[in-house]
Amino acid sequence: MNQPLIDKLRNRFDPAAAHDMEDIFQFHFSDADDYYLSISNGNLDVQQGEHDAPSVTLSMSTDTLKGIMSGDISGMNAFMTGKLKASGNIMLATRLTNLFPKRST
């Protein structure tokens, strides 16, 4: 389990960016437990495991997610090079950086 990474996502969640969403993001990590994020009208719920009907499924390593979230790796580049695999409504994946913006410290 990669709890620090999941906690970082929780802390970075921007409810305003998700006010119109009713979606499930399933994460399959090659090096950690699977998680899914339920986003509903600006609320985020994070659960360990597999959702029955995710809106989009993203498969990657935790390092790839960290790189995408930090801006060190372009999500599109990760997808094109095979570091990130997506199925379902893959356009939702493009909203991740808006939903979990990098916070200035």
ABEGO torsion letter per residue (X at the ends): XBAAAAAAAAAABBAAAAAABBBBBBBBBAABBBBBBBBBGGBBBBBBEBBABBABBBBBBAAAAAAAAAGABBAAAAAAAGABBBBEBAAAAAAAAAABBBBBX
